[in-house]
Amino acid sequence: MTEWSFGSAIYGDAWATQEMRALFADVPRTRRWLDLLDLLAEIQAEHELIPAEAARDIQATCRSIVVDAGFLGECREGYQATCHSMAGLIAAVGRRCSSSGGEWFYFGATVQDLTDTWLILTLREARGLLVADLERAMVTTAELCRRHRDTAMAGRTHGQQGLPITFGFKAAGWLAELRRHRQRFDEATKRMDIGQLCGGVGSLSAMGTQALAVQKQFFGRLGLREPDMSWTASRDILAEWAHLLVLSTGTADRIGHEIYNLQRDEIAELREPSLAGGVGSITMPHKRNPEMAEHLGTLARVVRANAGLLTEGLVHDHERDGRSWKAEWHAVPELTMAASKAHALLASLLAGLEVRADRMRANVEASGGHLFSEALVLALARHIGKQTAHRVVQRLAASARSEDKSFAVIAAEDPDIRVHLTEKEIGRLFSIEAHTGQCQELVDRVLNGSPP
């Protein structure tokens, strides 16, 4: 993480929430490493794997260490001198032990035993933060569904106006997607809350006949499940986590992109919240840029890029491969932090979203009736068949455009239409409210489903 982005004192809050950054910072991470090694020594002593006196020394030392710049500096120097990620920490703790603790510190465990267990515990906390903001976004989206159940607007496909819908219908699509992600977080929990304490090649050889008992007790104290097998080379759990965040931030990106497009001056149906002192452009002061909506796309790209990196880690050499595993030290914190900001930003964006119902209706009416072509085809099809009706209506739509006339007027005056449909029937076909009833029912169906 560079100072320019995630660790920046100026820009850091744009890339991760403060709560999430705190989980992955050097100080709390190192503190938790020491706590885990403290616990491991205690349990190993209970099973007579290390001397009780050494365990007490290790525990007292770990608890007395203040993880400050000086201690972290020692760990960094040890790493740079040895090129081993834990040698500096082990040496720093050993220098502080008063008796034999230094000789028995970190006994029988490998680097991944500590870092994987720490990571799973940290992701458990991260999951709680992510879910809280996801649920906040769901509550706000449900309110948009209720408030705008009947707010008519143009439904668009391929960037063009298609048929009338309601804004509540659009928001209900967002809500259904967010709910699926909420379920996915619960499903992932069943596979994620699993520890790692398996030794150098995953066989627990260093702890002998007491290995499984130590493992069970260690993870029981941490509220984790013991693994059926070592997962030092099986990184599917972290790849699944990454792609869960790809999905949730992908939805945030989709919603943000929709708001970005509907905020265009020529559409102007939505506006993201505006800060009192917000600046859209330092050269064009009239602009009100969709900063939040845009940034959701940026954050989602960071998540997707790092998820690809973790996917590469699914392939390992033999029982452990540093090339794959060490990439996680960068990718997992970065994508998790970026996702935290995306979830929080989405919740704030939706909470303050400005919905311009008048502009939505005006854009429907500005179509000159073209949005009702499907209804006209279906009504006419009962008399002349669907394909023939489609050709007739397509001809009328082309004429309306070439002559710059209202499609509704052209259709009402056309003899091929009037021979089959009355003026009253035609008028009803061109009524907005006649075509959004299903949208409203679908909104109700989503709202009456599982609550956000």
Residue, then its C-alpha position, 0 to 999 in steps of 0.5 A: m500500500t502506497e502513501w499515495s492511496f491507502g496509507s495516505a494521510i490526505y487521500g486514505d479515506a477515499w480508498a478505505t474506511q478508517e475502521m477497515r484500515a485499522l484492522f490491517a495496520d502494522v500495529p494491530r496486526t503485530r499485536r494480534w500476532l503476539d497474542l496468538l503466539d502467547l496463546l500457543a505457548e500456553i497451550q503447548a505448555e499444557h500439553e508438555l510440548i514446551p517447558a512451563e517456565a518457558a511458556r510463562d516467560i513467552q507470555a509475560t514477554c508478549r504481553s509486556i511488549v509495546v508495539d511502537a515504532g521502535f519495536l516495528g523498526e527492530c522487526r523490519e531490520g531483522y527482516q531486511a537482514t534475513c529476508h525471512s518474514m518472521a525472523g525479525l519478530i522472533a529475534a525481537v521477542g527473544r531479546r526481551c525474554s528473561s529466561s528460556g522463553g526465547e528458545w521455545f518461542y514460535f515452537g512447531a509453527t510455521v509462518q503461515d500458521l500465524t499469518d493465516t490464522w491472523l488473517i481469518l480472524t481479521l477477515r471475520e471482523a472485516r466481514g462484520l463491517l462490510v455486512a453492516d454497510l451492505e445492510r445500510a444500503m439495503v435499508t435505503t434501497a428498500e425505502l427508494c422502492r417504497r417511495h418511488r413504486d409508482t414514479a414513472m420513467a423510461g426503461r432503457t436498453h442499449g442506451q436508448q429509451g425502450l418501455p415505461i417502468t418505474f424508478g421503484f422497479k429499477a431500485a427493486g432490481w438493486l435491492a434483490e441483488l444486494r440481498r443475494h450478496r448478503q446471503r453470500f456473506d453468510e454462506a461464505t462464513k461457513r467456510m471461512d472461519i477456519g484456522q491454520l496450525c499445521g507446521g512446515v508441510g502441513s503434517l503437524s509433525a513438530m507437535g507429535t502425538q499431541a498435535l491434534a489436541v493442541q490444534k483443537q484447543f488453540f482454535g477453540r479458544l479463538g472461536l475458529r474451526e480446526p481444518d480437516m487438512s492443512w490449507t497452506a497450498s489450498r487457497d480457495i477460501l481466500a479466492e472465494w472471499a475475493h470474488l464475493l467482494v467482486l460481486s458486492t462491489g460489482t453491484a455497487d459499481r452497477i448502481g453507481h454507473e446508472i446514477y452517473n448516466l442518469q445524472r447527465d445534464e441531458i437526462a437529469e433524472l437523478r443526482e447524487p448528494s451534494l456537499a455544501g462546500g463541494v467543488g465539481s471542477i476547479t476550472m468550470p465552477h458550474k459543474r456538479n460531478p458525480e464523484m461518489a458514483e464514479h469512485l464506486g467504479t474505481l474501487a470496484r476495479v481495485v477489487r477485481a484486479n486484486a481478485g485476479l491476483l488471488t486467483e493466480g494463487l490457486v496454483h501452488d508448487h507442492e505443499r507450499d509456494g511463496r510466490s502465490w502465498k505472499a501475493e496475498w499479503h498485498a492483495v487481501p488487505e487492499l481488496t478488502m479495504a477497497a470493498s469497505k469503502a465501496h460498501a460505505l460509499l454506496a450506502s451514503l450515495l443511496a441515502g442522499l440520492e436526489v430523485r427528480a420524478d418530474r424530469m423522469r416523466a418529462n423524458v417519457e413524454a419527450s419520446g413522442g409516444h415511441l415508448f408505447s410501440e410494444a403495446l400498439v404491436l400487441a393490441l394490433a397483433r390480435h387482429i393481423g398477427k404479431q409479425t405483420a403488426h410489428r412491420v406496420v408499427q415499425r413503419l409508423a415509428a420511422s415515419a414519425r422520426s423522419e417527419d419529426k412528428s409525435f408517434a402517438v399522433i401518427a399512429a392515431e391517424d393511420p388507417d391501418i391502425r384505425v381499421h382495427l382499433t378505436e380512438k379510445e383503445i389507441g388512447r389507452l395504449f399511450s397512457i403511461e400508467a397503463h403499462t407500469g402495473q407489473c412494475q409495481e407488482l414486482v416492487d411489492r414482491v421484492l419488498n414483501g420478500s425477506p426483509p433487508 
